[in-house]
Amino acid sequence: MVTASEEYWQPITLDNAVRSTCLNCPPKPSMMPRWLDPGFGFVELLCDGKPIAGGERASVRTIVKWRGMAHADPDHEWCVEYEAPMTAVRYTRQPNGRWIATHRGMGFA
């Protein structure tokens, strides 16, 4: 699993669509979707900045499992990092249980 340095991630305004560095790519949603499939890339769950789980994609079942883990242990900072060519998004769990895009990155390639 790859965890990028904090300098890589740029904060974004909450509840706005996340634009990538790719001019031909559509924006990513501000709320975490039901599944994440970067195609050629990875998705990772972090708890207090430490990788917990991850892989090349996160199915609906995986996202439900990760949401359940975060719900069962809300006293920690939970994030899902999505990294693909030309775009990266960090979704952070809010106190109300919503997963909001809080940071963006350049992606790779």
Backbone torsions as a table, in degrees:
resi	resn	phi	psi	omega
1	MET	NA	143.3	-176.8
2	VAL	-111.0	128.8	174.7
3	THR	-120.0	119.0	-178.3
4	ALA	-78.3	154.2	178.8
5	SER	-67.3	159.6	-178.6
6	GLU	-63.4	-26.3	178.4
7	GLU	-66.2	-25.0	-179.3
8	TYR	-67.4	-37.1	-174.2
9	TRP	-88.5	130.2	178.0
10	GLN	-108.6	128.0	177.8
11	PRO	-62.6	148.7	176.5
12	ILE	-126.7	163.5	177.2
13	THR	-72.1	132.2	-178.6
14	LEU	-62.8	149.0	177.0
15	ASP	64.6	23.0	172.3
16	ASN	-113.5	147.8	176.6
17	ALA	-62.8	148.3	-177.4
18	VAL	-96.0	116.0	177.1
19	ARG	-86.4	140.6	177.1
20	SER	-95.0	178.3	176.9
21	THR	-80.9	-9.8	178.5
22	CYS	-84.0	121.2	-178.2
23	LEU	-71.5	-20.2	-178.3
24	ASN	-98.0	-1.3	-176.7
25	CYS	-94.6	141.2	176.9
26	PRO	-71.4	158.1	178.1
27	PRO	-68.5	153.7	175.5
28	LYS	-87.6	149.9	-178.6
29	PRO	-67.6	153.1	179.2
30	SER	-76.4	-24.8	174.8
31	MET	-102.5	143.4	-177.4
32	MET	-62.2	127.8	179.2
33	PRO	-71.4	173.8	-177.8
34	ARG	-68.5	-26.5	175.0
35	TRP	-144.5	157.6	-179.3
36	LEU	-130.1	120.2	178.7
37	ASP	-134.8	96.1	-177.9
38	PRO	-74.1	-3.2	-176.0
39	GLY	77.2	-96.0	176.8
40	PHE	-103.2	93.4	-176.5
41	GLY	173.6	-152.1	179.1
42	PHE	-153.1	161.8	176.0
43	VAL	-130.5	138.6	-173.8
44	GLU	-141.9	138.3	174.1
45	LEU	-98.2	131.1	178.0
46	LEU	-122.5	143.0	173.6
47	CYS	-123.2	118.2	-176.6
48	ASP	53.3	37.5	176.7
49	GLY	83.0	-1.3	-179.5
50	LYS	-104.3	132.8	179.4
51	PRO	-62.7	133.4	179.4
52	ILE	-111.2	-43.8	-177.8
53	ALA	-155.8	163.1	177.4
54	GLY	171.9	175.7	179.4
55	GLY	174.9	-164.2	-177.4
56	GLU	-75.7	-21.2	177.7
57	ARG	-155.3	163.7	177.3
58	ALA	-130.3	107.0	-179.0
59	SER	-71.6	173.8	176.4
60	VAL	-57.4	-43.0	179.9
61	ARG	-61.8	-42.1	179.0
62	THR	-65.0	-45.4	179.2
63	ILE	-61.8	-41.6	177.6
64	VAL	-61.2	-42.7	178.6
65	LYS	-62.3	-46.2	-179.6
66	TRP	-64.1	-40.7	177.1
67	ARG	-61.6	-39.6	178.2
68	GLY	-64.3	-40.5	177.7
69	MET	-61.5	-43.8	-179.3
70	ALA	-68.9	-37.9	179.3
71	HIS	-65.2	-38.0	-178.9
72	ALA	-72.2	-20.1	-177.4
73	ASP	-135.7	67.5	-171.8
74	PRO	-75.3	-5.8	-176.9
75	ASP	-83.0	15.3	179.3
76	HIS	-126.2	163.2	174.8
77	GLU	-87.6	118.9	179.8
78	TRP	-108.7	133.2	178.8
79	CYS	-137.2	150.4	169.0
80	VAL	-119.6	123.9	178.6
81	GLU	-106.0	128.2	-179.5
82	TYR	-114.0	121.7	-179.1
83	GLU	-130.3	127.3	-178.8
84	ALA	-141.8	172.5	175.9
85	PRO	-58.1	128.6	174.8
86	MET	71.4	1.9	178.5
87	THR	-156.7	148.3	174.5
88	ALA	-149.2	141.9	-178.9
89	VAL	-137.2	137.0	172.6
90	ARG	-110.2	120.3	175.0
91	TYR	-100.5	127.8	-178.0
92	THR	-115.2	135.7	179.1
93	ARG	-73.1	129.6	179.4
94	GLN	-92.6	161.8	179.5
95	PRO	-56.2	-28.0	179.9
96	ASN	-84.2	3.2	177.5
97	GLY	93.3	-8.2	178.0
98	ARG	-76.5	146.9	175.8
99	TRP	-106.3	113.9	-173.1
100	ILE	-116.0	140.7	173.9
101	ALA	-67.3	120.0	-177.7
102	THR	-114.9	-21.5	-178.3
103	HIS	-142.7	155.2	173.9
104	ARG	-131.0	159.8	177.8
105	GLY	-139.0	174.5	-176.8
106	MET	-78.4	-13.8	-173.6
107	GLY	72.9	-158.7	177.9
108	PHE	-133.9	170.9	179.0
109	ALA	85.6	NA	NA
